[in-house]
């Protein structure tokens, strides 16, 4: 069970509220615009306004990886492959052994929807796991078959 859950791509804040409700973790969420009503849930939800790549150092300071506190990450911001690759490289550093790095919307670019989307999250994940043996795709999280994140549940096996 993580002490921190980091989410990029807050949108309206529904996932942040759900995560707060079903876990004891502190939620750190990043988006270019403010989901104003989330501020009422401080200190359980910490909102950072800006792009996920630009705000990484702020997130890192809050999580302080390498200590005894555990963290997981959910990437759900810009879905272009290049952006997702950059997020994966940065935010994977925060994920504790035994915790997940979840990449959302890997179903884009004909996996199986939006065939004309172009390279997106799925392609970024495939490249990332080839180069980062400390992570593996956990297909057991897709046991109900229906998911927006096929191949996007990455578990960190080691530090």
C-alpha positions as CSV (number, residue, x, y, z in Angstrom):
1,X,0.0,0.0,0.0
2,X,1.5,3.3,-1.1
3,X,1.9,6.3,1.1
4,X,1.7,8.6,-2.0
5,X,-0.2,8.3,-5.2
6,X,0.9,10.7,-7.9
7,X,-1.5,11.4,-10.7
8,X,-0.7,13.5,-13.8
9,X,-3.7,14.8,-15.7
10,X,-6.2,15.7,-13.0
11,X,-8.9,17.0,-15.4
12,X,-12.0,17.5,-13.1
13,X,-10.4,15.6,-10.2
14,X,-12.7,12.6,-10.1
15,X,-9.9,10.0,-9.9
16,X,-8.1,12.0,-7.1
17,X,-11.3,12.0,-5.0
18,X,-11.8,8.3,-5.7
19,X,-8.3,7.5,-4.7
20,X,-8.6,9.5,-1.5
21,X,-11.8,7.7,-0.7
22,X,-10.4,4.2,-1.2
23,X,-6.9,4.6,0.2
24,X,-5.0,6.2,3.1
25,X,-2.4,7.6,0.7
26,X,-1.7,11.3,0.2
27,X,-2.7,12.2,-3.4
28,X,-0.5,14.5,-5.4
29,X,-2.1,15.5,-8.7
30,X,-0.8,17.7,-11.5
31,X,-2.6,19.5,-14.3
32,X,-2.3,22.6,-16.3
33,X,-5.6,23.9,-14.9
34,X,-7.0,24.0,-11.4
35,X,-9.8,21.6,-10.3
36,X,-10.9,24.2,-7.8
37,X,-13.0,22.1,-5.5
38,X,-10.0,19.7,-4.8
39,X,-8.4,22.4,-2.6
40,X,-11.1,21.7,0.0
41,X,-9.5,18.2,0.5
42,X,-6.1,19.5,1.5
43,X,-3.9,18.0,3.0
44,X,-5.0,14.6,1.6
45,X,-5.0,16.0,-2.0
46,X,-2.1,18.2,-3.0
47,X,-2.7,20.0,-6.4
48,X,0.1,21.3,-8.5
49,X,-0.8,23.6,-11.4
50,X,1.3,23.2,-14.6
51,X,2.6,20.6,-17.0
52,X,3.6,17.2,-15.7
53,X,7.1,17.5,-17.0
54,X,7.6,21.0,-15.7
55,X,6.3,20.1,-12.2
56,X,8.2,16.9,-11.8
57,X,10.8,18.5,-9.4
58,X,8.0,19.7,-7.2
59,X,6.4,16.2,-7.1
60,X,9.8,14.7,-6.4
61,X,10.3,17.0,-3.4
62,X,7.0,16.1,-2.0
63,X,7.5,12.3,-2.4
64,X,11.2,12.2,-1.6
65,X,11.9,8.8,-3.2
66,X,14.3,6.3,-1.7
67,X,13.1,6.6,1.9
68,X,10.7,4.3,3.7
69,X,7.6,5.8,2.2
70,X,6.1,4.0,-0.8
71,X,4.7,5.7,-3.9
72,X,2.8,4.7,-7.0
73,X,2.2,6.8,-10.2
74,X,-0.7,7.1,-12.6
75,X,0.1,8.9,-15.9
76,X,-3.0,10.4,-17.6
77,X,-2.0,13.7,-19.2
78,X,-0.8,14.3,-22.7
79,X,-1.2,11.0,-24.6
80,X,1.3,11.6,-27.4
81,X,4.0,8.9,-27.3
82,X,6.9,11.4,-27.0
83,X,5.3,13.1,-24.0
84,X,4.4,9.7,-22.3
85,X,8.0,8.5,-22.9
86,X,9.4,11.5,-21.1
87,X,6.8,11.1,-18.2
88,X,7.7,7.4,-17.9
89,X,11.5,8.1,-17.6
90,X,10.9,10.9,-14.9
91,X,8.0,9.5,-12.9
92,X,9.2,5.9,-12.8
93,X,11.9,7.1,-10.4
94,X,9.3,7.7,-7.8
95,X,7.7,4.3,-7.9
96,X,8.6,2.0,-5.1
97,X,9.4,-1.7,-5.5
98,X,6.1,-3.7,-5.4
99,X,4.1,-0.6,-6.5
100,X,2.5,0.3,-9.8
101,X,3.2,2.8,-12.6
102,X,-0.1,2.9,-14.5
103,X,-0.2,4.4,-18.0
104,X,-3.7,5.4,-18.9
105,X,-5.4,5.2,-22.3
106,X,-3.0,2.7,-23.9
107,X,-6.0,1.6,-26.0
108,X,-5.4,4.5,-28.4
109,X,-3.9,4.1,-31.8
110,X,-5.8,0.9,-32.7
111,X,-5.3,-0.9,-29.4
112,X,-8.2,-1.2,-30.1
113,X,-9.7,2.3,-30.6
114,X,-8.7,5.5,-32.4
115,X,-6.7,3.9,-35.3
116,X,-5.6,7.3,-36.6
117,X,-4.4,8.7,-33.2
118,X,-0.7,8.0,-34.0
119,X,1.9,6.7,-31.6
120,X,0.6,7.1,-28.1
121,X,0.8,5.6,-24.6
122,X,0.9,2.0,-25.8
123,X,3.9,2.5,-28.0
124,X,5.7,4.5,-25.2
125,X,5.1,1.7,-22.7
126,X,6.4,-0.9,-25.1
127,X,9.6,1.1,-25.6
128,X,9.9,1.8,-21.9
129,X,9.7,-1.8,-20.7
130,X,12.3,-2.9,-23.2
131,X,14.7,-0.4,-21.6
132,X,13.7,-0.7,-18.0
133,X,13.9,-4.3,-16.7
134,X,13.0,-3.2,-13.2
135,X,9.4,-2.9,-14.5
136,X,7.2,-5.5,-16.1
137,X,3.6,-5.4,-17.5
138,X,1.2,-7.0,-15.0
139,X,-1.6,-8.5,-17.2
140,X,-3.4,-9.8,-14.1
141,X,-4.8,-6.3,-13.6
142,X,-6.7,-6.9,-16.9
143,X,-8.5,-10.0,-15.6
144,X,-11.9,-8.6,-16.4
145,X,-10.8,-8.1,-20.0
146,X,-12.3,-4.6,-20.2
147,X,-9.7,-1.9,-19.6
148,X,-8.7,1.5,-21.0
149,X,-5.1,0.6,-20.2
150,X,-4.1,-2.7,-21.9
151,X,-0.5,-3.4,-21.1
152,X,-0.4,-0.2,-19.1
153,X,-0.2,-1.7,-15.6
154,X,3.6,-1.7,-14.8
155,X,4.8,-3.1,-11.6
156,X,8.2,-2.3,-10.2
157,X,10.0,-5.5,-9.4
158,X,13.1,-3.9,-7.9
159,X,14.6,-0.5,-7.1
